[in-house]
């Protein structure tokens, strides 16, 4: 639980408007939000609540969000993250966030981590 709060502190560094801006720049997510506004049950697992898009209660980030590297660094590289492997890092991040291609992005991040590669 402490790890989640550490990561959320990284997210809170950004202005609230940046979430909306990123969401508006992603046509696929914008369409999803429009669909949910018309019919809240149109996309299973998704909801638009208080200006935030959620999937199964987890905050949805646009694919390619500039927040993703910050989140992955906090969840993997920081003392809280401890250079955990793919499974544990994925489990930590996916406990409160979702984005398309998340597992692939986490795998790539870990494969490019110098500390982890030296430990092999």
JOQUI-V657093 format. One line per field, one symbol per residue. psi: psi as a letter, one per 20 degrees, with the letter a starting at -180 (. if undefined). burial: + if it has 16 or more other ideal C-beta (glycine too) atoms within 10 Angstrom, else -. A space follows every 10 residues. Layout:
psi = ???
burial = ???
This chain:
psi = ghhghgghhg hihqqhhhgg ggghiohghg ggggghhgni jhopiqqopl jppqoljqpp qqpjqihghg ghggighrhh gklqagghgg gggiiiqpqp jggggggggh hjogghhhi.
burial = --+--++--- +-------+- -++--+--+- -++--+---- --+--+-+-- --+++--+++ ++--+-++-- ++-++++--+ +--+----++ -++--++++- -+--++--++ --+--+----
